[in-house]
Amino acid sequence: MELNPIIQFEILSRPNFNPIETLTVKELPYNNQELSLSKSSGAFVEDVFLNGSSIEFTIEYFYVEGGSVMLSCEIPVSKNHFDPLQCHKK
């Protein structure tokens, strides 16, 4: 188990690749709750891709009590800003 599991995304400027904004994900919003990466048995990113003006990724979240859920998550990006993360069951 990781000590401080996070997923990080950055918006970088061009051509120098200086960071404009960083989004650090420690919890996944799902079913009116927050699934904490640090309180899981594991969370594995299965896929990441860009879709127009959003970043989409698939993650399998393993509950400490047993079982898992496969989530499809999306981070809309507007100009140089990340909008709130949204996740639903895949």
N, C-alpha and C positions, 0 to 999 in steps of 0.2 A: 504494500500500500504506500502510496506517495505521502510525503509529509505535508505538502501544500499543493494539492492538485489544482491546476488552473488551465484554462484555455485562453490564449491571448490573440487578439486581432489588432492590426495597426493600419491606419491610413497614412501613406507616405507621400511626401511631395516629390515631384519630378523636376529636374533630373538628378537631384542630389540625394534623394531617398531619406530626407529628414522626417521624423515622425510628426504628424499633424494631430492625430488622436489615437489613443490606445484604449481598447475595450478588454477588460479582464473578466472572464466568466468563471465564477466560483460556484454558482447555483444555476440550475436549469428550471425555468418556469414550466410546470406541467400540471394540468388538472387542478387548478386553484391552489397549488402548493409550490414550494421551492425544493427541488431535489439537490441537496448539497453534494458536491463532488468529494469533499473531505469526509463525509459520513456515509460513503457508499462502500461496497465491496470491490468496486472498480467501475470505470467508465472508459469506454474505448471509442474513439472517433473512427468511424468506418469509411466516411466519404466526405469530401469538401469540394465545393465547386461554386463558381460565380454564375449568377443568373440575372443578367441585366444590372439592376441597381441594388442587388442584395447578395449576401453571402449565405449559402445554404450548406448545412452539414448534417450528417446522420451520425448518431451516437447511441451506443448500447450502454444503458445504465443498469448496474447490478445492485439490488437492494441487499442490505446487511442481513435481513431476515430470510433471504433466499429469493430466487426469481430475478427476472430482469424485464426491462421495457426498451424497445427500439424507438428512438425519437427522431423525428425530422425537425430540424431547427432552422430558423431564418433570422438573419440580422439585416434589416433594410439599411441602406446607406444613402443619405441625401447630402449632396455636395461634399463637405469635409466633415461629416458628422454621422455617428452610428445612432440609429433609432433602436428602441427596445427590442431585445431578443424575444422571439416567440417560438415555442416548441409544441408539437402535438405528436400523438402516437402514430407510428408509421405502419 
